[in-house]
């Protein structure tokens, strides 16, 4: 059997299958003694570079915040923004909405109140049949 160097296609008695590790993986290649020395030097250089480097992880696409609020039930922050603009309330295009805007939206839409004590109070006001919407406390 005649082995051929996988890098320079040379044949010779010194060509052999060589295994090496890189980044926790093992590779095999047929190399002559001269190319084996070149590979060893390159791997030593790579090891030195890796020791002085740090791994960079790609950001995932899931970093974008969902367009919902735990304080709202059945509505999105986009719904709140649309309503606020219709009411003449200045709101940012993106990002966090001020709590007072969300409170006003919930006051105008009692069904938007998340479960909890605040929701119970809104439902109770609605059950009394008042014509006005519940107002947030000052």
TAHU-V859251 format. One line per field, one symbol per residue. phi: phi as a letter, one per 30 degrees, with the letter a starting at -180 (. if undefined). Layout:
phi = ???
This chain:
phi = .cccddccidcldddbdccbcahibcbbacbdedddddddddddddeddddccbdccddddddddddbbddcbibcdddddedddddicdbddbjdcdedddddddddbeddddekedddddddddddiddcddcddd
